[in-house]
Amino acid sequence: MFDHVGIAVSQFARSVRFYEAALAPLGYRLESHDPKASSAGFGKPGTPQLWLNVGKGGPAHFAFVAPDRDSVRKFHAAAIAAGGKNHGDPGPRPAYGENYYAAFAFDPDGNNIEAVCVKPA
């Protein structure tokens, strides 16, 4: 639905490490990294879609597509291990849809990030 999203982060290196760990279970990786410009892009190989830049912004919410429910669980564990805060354990969310399975975490800047799989169990 989108080409890319950019968010402001307060501590660039910390946020790069956090997103590298949290997104790896979903198959996303660091695709572009320019520490001098404080810019980093994450996504599938050759396609950075989430961009981090130093700045001050308000908390955002965004969801990453997970290929399966196990990846949702691994995303959540990796996000917490990398310094994120739990905002919703992995599990079904029937209010959002019949097969909606998701987990939520706050990143180091308070952004609400989610991994979601809508495939049947």
N, C-alpha and C positions, 0 to 999 in steps of 0.2 A: 504494500500500500504506500510505502514511502521510499524515496531514493536514499535519504540519509537523515540522521538526527544528530544535532550537536548539543552538548551540555557543558556548562561551566563547572569546573572543579576547583577546589581551594588549594589542594596539594597535588600537583601533577603526577609526580613519581609514585606517590601512594595510590592514587586512583588508577594509574596504568597497571600497577601490580594487582590491585583488586580485580579489575575487569579481565585481566589475563587469566586469573584463577577462576573467577566465576563463570566466564563464558566458554572456557575450554570444554566442559562436558557437553555443551550444546553444539560443538563443532565450529565455533567462532574463534578467531585468533587475532593477534595484533598484526595488522597488514601495513600500516604506515606509522612511522614514529620519528618525530623531529623534536628532540628535547630542547634544542635552542629556541624553537618557535613555540614550545609547549603545546604541541599538537600531536594527537595520536588517533588513528582510525582502526576500528575493529570490524571484522565481518568474516564472511566465507572467503576462501582464497581469491585474491584479485578484486574483491568487492567490499571495501570498507563502507559500513553503513552507520556505525556509531562513532562519532567524533568527540574527543575530549579536548577542551581548551581551558586554560587558566582564566578564571574570572569569578564573578559573583552572580549567582542566579537563584531563582526560587526552586524549591523541590519540584521534581517532575515525576511522572509515572510512565513507564513503558514496559512492554512485554516482549520477550524474545521467544521465537518459535522453537520448541523442543521436538526432536524427532520421535521421542517416546517418553513414557512415564518414568523410566529409570533415569533418563537424562534430566528430568525435572528434579528428581531427588538428588542427583549428583550436583546439579547447579546450586541447589539450596545449601548442601553441605559445603561445597567449595566457597560459596559466598560468605557463609558464616566463618569458616576457617580463615578466610582472607581478611577478616575484620568487619564484615557486615553484621547487621543486627536483624534478627528474625522478625518478620512481619506477617508470617503465615506459613505454617508447616506444609510440606507437600501433601496434597490430597485432592479429592474431588470437590468441585464447586458447582453443585447442581443448580444453584441460582443463576449461574452464568451460562449454562448449557448442559445438555444431557451427558456429554463426554468430556466436559471441561475439567482438566486436571492441572493444577498449578501450585506454585510455591512463590513466596514473596520475601524480599529482604530489602533493608535500607542499605544503600552504599555509604561510604564514608562521609558524603556530603548531605545525606538525608534523602536522596532520590529513592523512590519506591520502584525497585526493579522486580520483574516477574518472569518466570519461565512457564510456558503453557503448552500443553499437548491436548489436542481435541480429538485424537484418534480413540476409538473404542478400546476398552481394556483388553 
